[in-house]
Amino acid sequence: MSNESRRYTVAVVGATGAVGETMLNILAERKFPVGKLIALASERSAGEKVKFGNSDVVVQDLATFDPKGVDIALFSAGGSISKEYGPKFAAAGAVVIDNSSAFRYDDDVPLVVSEVNPDAARQRPRGIIANPNCSTMQMLVALAPIHREYGIERINVATYQSVSGAGRSALEELGRQTGALLNFQDADPQRFPVQIAFNLIPHIDEFLDNGFTKEEMKLVWETRKILADDSIQVNPTAVRVPVFYGHSEAVHIETKTKVTPEQARKLLKSAPGVEVVDERKPGGYPTPVTHASGNDAVYVGRIREDLSHPRGLNLWIVSDNIRKGAALNAVQIAELVAAE
């Protein structure tokens, strides 16, 4: 059977979560050659139905499911689930595409951004491919073309990350707190350590011994692995903001050879997955609400020279963290596997 006519048995693990639901939508939207779609989740979600195109699919219990016969398994159910079940699916013959951090830093697991290092997906000795963190992914879709042309020595990045990155409970908390505060009631933080509505929280994931959070260090570790360059210096700060969908990043880079804003603009306009929105007027820049939310592209604006460094460039990078930052890239990796 030729690749053009072959259809695949695809399992989505974590199918009832925000990313899992988006994976199902994108598989249908992009007409991925699904022969059979299997929706998997925890026992408490088993029996529920999820939408796949025009069909309703009954969710099965992951714990009792036999993975034999699955061709591609998209995992988005958290690191502990991936560590337990990912190797079982791979051993049964599936290519596992994992959205958690469980395997990202393993030398024998490729960490792939479809527009940046697609060839890495072929080298998967364990049958597992890792999806990067959402904030790293959108940054590198924009920066990889500049790095390859001019060489990036150092990245200073401050991320402004929406609550959807912390799951459905975080979305609910922002909505609940916003309503409460507008009605002169207490915010009552439960999902976050402090109030998120009308506030900023400079803390995502756990604190590490060096004073950075794990979310910040992901930007360091993953950038070097994806670009295959351990010499790149990354200085990150990650902030949770009261936005429902879409991460934003203020990025400052220092390059080996000088790149002008005009050169960067021209390069990015032809880069896969990137849309340049860079007009020096009110509204001439991307925001999570007006551009990113619900869309696939990585949007780049505010491209300008750094006043403090002779080879510095500033960029503003925005993308939908649930779509491109997780679900879309996983499906794009599946497309790379199918194309093999």
C-alpha positions as CSV (number, residue, x, y, z in Angstrom):
1,M,0.0,0.0,0.0
2,S,1.5,3.4,-0.9
3,N,1.8,6.2,1.6
4,E,-0.7,8.3,-0.3
5,S,-3.4,5.7,0.2
6,R,-2.4,4.4,3.6
7,R,-4.6,5.3,6.6
8,Y,-3.4,5.1,10.2
9,T,-4.7,4.0,13.5
10,V,-4.2,7.1,15.7
11,A,-4.6,7.2,19.5
12,V,-5.0,10.5,21.3
13,V,-4.1,10.1,25.0
14,G,-5.6,12.8,27.2
15,A,-8.4,13.3,24.6
16,T,-10.7,15.1,27.1
17,G,-8.2,17.8,28.0
18,A,-7.8,21.2,26.3
19,V,-4.8,20.1,24.2
20,G,-6.3,16.7,23.4
21,E,-9.5,18.3,22.1
22,T,-7.5,20.6,20.0
23,M,-5.5,17.7,18.6
24,L,-8.7,16.0,17.5
25,N,-9.9,19.2,15.8
26,I,-6.6,19.7,14.0
27,L,-6.4,16.1,12.9
28,A,-9.8,16.6,11.3
29,E,-9.1,20.1,9.9
30,R,-5.8,19.0,8.2
31,K,-7.4,15.8,6.9
32,F,-4.8,13.6,8.5
33,P,-5.2,10.1,7.0
34,V,-6.9,8.5,10.0
35,G,-8.3,5.1,9.5
36,K,-9.3,4.6,13.1
37,L,-9.3,7.2,15.9
38,I,-9.0,6.0,19.4
39,A,-9.7,8.5,22.3
40,L,-8.1,7.6,25.6
41,A,-8.2,9.2,29.0
42,S,-8.4,8.3,32.7
43,E,-11.0,5.9,34.1
44,R,-13.1,8.8,35.3
45,S,-13.5,10.1,31.8
46,A,-14.1,6.7,30.1
47,G,-17.5,6.5,28.5
48,E,-17.6,10.2,27.6
49,K,-17.8,11.3,24.0
50,V,-15.4,13.6,22.2
51,K,-15.8,15.2,18.7
52,F,-13.6,14.1,15.8
53,G,-14.8,15.8,12.7
54,N,-18.5,15.0,12.3
55,S,-18.2,11.9,14.5
56,D,-18.6,11.3,18.2
57,V,-15.9,9.0,19.6
58,V,-16.3,7.2,22.9
59,V,-13.4,7.7,25.3
60,Q,-11.7,4.5,26.5
61,D,-9.9,3.9,29.7
62,L,-6.1,4.2,29.1
63,A,-5.3,1.8,32.0
64,T,-7.0,-1.1,30.4
65,F,-6.4,-0.3,26.7
66,D,-4.2,-2.7,24.6
67,P,-2.0,-0.5,22.4
68,K,-1.3,-3.2,19.8
69,G,-2.2,-2.0,16.4
70,V,-1.8,1.7,17.1
71,D,0.4,3.4,14.5
72,I,0.7,6.8,16.0
73,A,-0.1,7.9,19.6
74,L,-0.4,11.5,20.5
75,F,0.1,12.0,24.2
76,S,-1.1,15.0,26.2
77,A,-2.0,13.8,29.6
78,G,1.0,14.9,31.7
79,G,4.5,13.7,32.4
80,S,3.7,10.8,34.8
81,I,1.2,9.3,32.3
82,S,3.7,9.7,29.4
83,K,6.4,8.0,31.4
84,E,4.2,5.1,32.4
85,Y,2.4,4.5,29.1
86,G,4.5,6.0,26.3
87,P,7.1,3.2,26.3
88,K,4.3,0.6,26.4
89,F,2.8,2.1,23.2
90,A,6.2,2.4,21.6
91,A,7.0,-1.3,22.5
92,A,3.7,-2.3,20.8
93,G,4.8,-0.6,17.6
94,A,3.4,2.9,17.8
95,V,5.3,6.1,17.1
96,V,4.7,8.1,20.3
97,I,4.5,11.9,20.0
98,D,4.6,13.2,23.5
99,N,3.6,16.7,24.6
100,S,4.9,16.5,28.2
101,S,8.4,17.1,29.5
102,A,8.9,13.4,30.3
103,F,11.4,12.7,27.5
104,R,12.5,16.1,26.2
105,Y,15.9,16.0,27.7
106,D,16.8,12.4,26.9
107,D,19.6,12.1,24.4
108,D,17.9,9.3,22.5
109,V,14.6,11.1,22.1
110,P,14.4,13.8,19.4
111,L,12.9,17.2,20.4
112,V,11.2,18.5,17.2
113,V,9.7,21.7,16.0
114,S,8.2,20.9,12.6
115,E,9.4,24.1,10.9
116,V,12.9,24.1,12.6
117,N,14.3,20.6,12.7
118,P,11.9,18.2,11.0
119,D,14.7,15.7,10.0
120,A,15.3,15.0,13.7
121,A,12.0,13.2,13.8
122,R,13.5,10.3,11.8
123,Q,16.1,9.5,14.5
124,R,13.9,8.0,17.2
125,P,15.5,4.8,18.6
126,R,12.9,4.5,21.3
127,G,10.0,5.1,19.0
128,I,9.3,8.4,20.9
129,I,9.4,12.0,19.7
130,A,9.1,14.8,22.1
131,N,7.1,18.0,21.6
132,P,8.9,21.1,23.0
133,N,7.4,23.5,25.6
134,C,5.0,26.0,24.1
135,S,7.1,29.0,24.9
136,T,10.3,27.5,23.4
137,M,8.4,26.4,20.3
138,Q,7.0,29.7,19.3
139,M,10.3,31.5,20.0
140,L,12.3,29.1,17.9
141,V,9.9,29.2,14.9
142,A,10.8,32.9,14.7
143,L,14.5,32.7,15.8
144,A,15.8,29.7,13.9
145,P,15.9,31.4,10.5
146,I,17.8,34.3,12.0
147,H,20.2,31.9,13.8
148,R,21.0,30.0,10.6
149,E,21.6,33.2,8.6
150,Y,23.4,35.4,11.2
151,G,24.2,33.2,14.2
152,I,22.6,34.0,17.6
153,E,25.0,34.2,20.6
154,R,22.6,35.3,23.3
155,I,18.8,35.4,23.9
156,N,17.1,37.5,26.6
157,V,13.5,36.6,26.8
158,A,10.6,37.6,29.0
159,T,7.5,35.4,28.4
160,Y,3.9,36.6,29.1
161,Q,2.1,33.3,29.3
162,S,-1.7,32.8,29.2
163,V,-3.5,30.8,31.9
164,S,-4.5,28.1,29.4
165,G,-0.9,26.8,29.6
166,A,-1.8,25.7,33.1
167,G,-4.9,23.7,32.1
168,R,-8.7,24.0,32.3
169,S,-8.7,24.6,36.0
170,A,-6.6,27.7,35.4
171,L,-9.0,29.0,32.8
172,E,-11.8,28.5,35.2
173,E,-9.9,30.3,38.0
174,L,-9.3,33.4,35.8
175,G,-12.9,33.6,34.8
176,R,-14.2,33.0,38.3
177,Q,-11.8,35.6,39.9
178,T,-12.6,38.2,37.2
179,G,-16.3,37.8,37.9
180,A,-15.8,37.9,41.7
181,L,-13.6,41.0,41.6
182,L,-16.0,42.9,39.3
183,N,-18.7,42.2,41.9
184,F,-16.5,43.5,44.8
185,Q,-15.9,39.9,46.1
186,D,-12.6,38.3,47.1
187,A,-10.5,36.5,44.4
188,D,-9.9,33.4,46.5
189,P,-6.9,31.9,44.7
190,Q,-6.8,28.1,44.5
191,R,-5.1,27.1,41.3
192,F,-2.4,29.8,41.5
193,P,-0.5,30.8,44.6
194,V,-1.8,34.4,44.4
195,Q,-4.6,36.2,42.5
196,I,-4.3,35.9,38.7
197,A,-7.1,38.2,37.6
198,F,-5.9,41.8,37.0
199,N,-2.4,40.6,38.1
200,L,0.9,39.2,36.9
201,I,2.7,36.3,38.5
202,P,6.5,36.0,37.8
203,H,6.4,32.2,38.6
204,I,5.6,29.3,36.4
205,D,6.5,25.7,37.5
206,E,8.7,24.9,40.4
207,F,11.7,27.0,41.6
208,L,15.1,25.4,41.1
209,D,18.3,25.9,43.1
210,N,19.7,28.5,40.7
211,G,16.7,30.8,41.4
212,F,15.1,30.2,38.0
213,T,11.9,28.3,37.6
214,K,11.7,25.1,35.6
215,E,9.6,26.8,33.0
216,E,12.4,29.3,32.5
217,M,15.1,26.6,32.3
218,K,13.1,24.8,29.7
219,L,13.8,27.7,27.4
220,V,17.5,27.2,28.0
221,W,17.7,23.5,27.6
222,E,15.3,23.1,24.7
223,T,16.7,26.0,22.7
224,R,20.1,24.4,22.7
225,K,18.8,20.9,21.9
226,I,16.5,22.0,19.1
227,L,19.1,24.3,17.4
228,A,21.9,21.7,18.2
229,D,24.0,24.5,19.6
230,D,25.1,24.4,23.2
231,S,26.9,27.7,22.9
232,I,23.7,29.8,22.7
233,Q,23.2,31.7,26.0
234,V,19.6,32.1,27.1
235,N,18.5,34.4,29.9
236,P,14.7,33.8,30.6
237,T,12.0,35.2,32.8
238,A,8.5,33.5,32.7
239,V,5.4,35.4,33.8
240,R,1.8,34.2,34.0
241,V,-0.6,36.9,32.8
242,P,-4.5,37.2,33.0
243,V,-5.0,36.2,29.3
244,F,-7.1,33.1,28.4
245,Y,-5.2,32.0,25.2
246,G,-2.0,33.0,23.6
247,H,1.6,33.4,24.8
248,S,3.6,36.5,24.2
249,E,7.4,37.0,24.4
250,A,9.6,40.1,24.5
251,V,12.8,38.7,22.9
252,H,16.2,40.4,22.6
253,I,18.9,38.7,20.6
254,E,22.6,39.3,20.1
255,T,23.9,38.0,16.8
256,K,27.4,37.1,15.6
257,T,27.0,39.3,12.6
258,K,24.7,42.3,12.6
259,V,21.2,41.9,11.3
260,T,19.1,45.0,10.6
261,P,15.4,45.1,11.2
262,E,14.8,45.2,7.4
263,Q,16.9,42.1,6.9
264,A,15.1,40.3,9.8
265,R,11.7,41.3,8.4
266,K,12.6,40.0,4.9
267,L,13.9,36.7,6.3
268,L,10.9,36.2,8.6
269,K,8.3,36.9,5.8
270,S,9.6,33.9,4.0
271,A,10.0,31.6,7.1
272,P,7.6,28.7,7.4
273,G,4.9,29.1,10.1
274,V,5.7,32.8,10.6
275,E,3.6,35.9,9.9
276,V,5.1,39.3,10.3
277,V,2.8,42.0,11.7
278,D,5.1,44.9,12.1
279,E,3.8,48.4,11.3
280,R,4.8,51.4,13.4
281,K,1.3,52.6,14.2
282,P,-1.3,51.8,16.8
283,G,-2.5,48.2,16.3
284,G,0.3,47.4,13.9
285,Y,1.6,44.6,16.1
286,P,0.4,41.1,17.1
287,T,-1.4,40.5,20.3
288,P,-2.7,37.2,21.8
289,V,-6.3,38.2,21.3
290,T,-6.3,40.0,18.0
291,H,-3.9,37.6,16.2
292,A,-2.8,34.4,18.0
293,S,-5.9,33.0,19.6
294,G,-7.4,30.2,17.5
295,N,-4.8,30.5,14.7
296,D,-1.8,28.4,13.7
297,A,0.9,31.0,12.9
298,V,3.7,32.4,15.0
299,Y,3.3,36.2,14.7
300,V,6.3,38.5,15.0
301,G,6.2,42.3,15.4
302,R,8.0,45.3,17.0
303,I,11.2,44.4,15.1
304,R,13.8,47.0,16.0
305,E,17.4,47.5,16.7
306,D,18.7,47.3,20.3
307,L,19.8,50.8,21.4
308,S,22.3,49.3,23.9
309,H,24.1,46.7,21.7
310,P,25.7,47.0,18.3
311,R,24.5,43.5,17.2
312,G,21.2,43.5,19.1
313,L,17.7,43.1,17.8
314,N,14.3,43.2,19.6
315,L,11.3,41.2,18.6
316,W,7.8,40.6,19.9
317,I,6.6,37.0,19.3
318,V,3.0,35.9,19.9
319,S,1.3,32.5,19.3
320,D,-1.6,30.4,20.5
321,N,0.0,28.1,23.1
322,I,-2.7,25.4,22.8
323,R,-2.7,25.2,19.0
324,K,0.8,25.8,17.7
325,G,2.4,25.5,21.2
326,A,1.1,22.0,21.6
327,A,-1.5,20.3,19.4
328,L,-0.6,21.6,16.0
329,N,3.1,20.8,16.3
330,A,2.2,17.3,17.5
331,V,0.0,16.7,14.4
332,Q,2.7,18.2,12.1
333,I,5.2,15.7,13.6
334,A,2.6,12.9,12.9
335,E,2.5,14.2,9.3
336,L,6.3,14.0,9.1
337,V,6.1,10.4,10.3
338,A,3.3,9.5,7.8
339,A,5.4,11.0,5.0
340,E,8.2,8.6,5.7
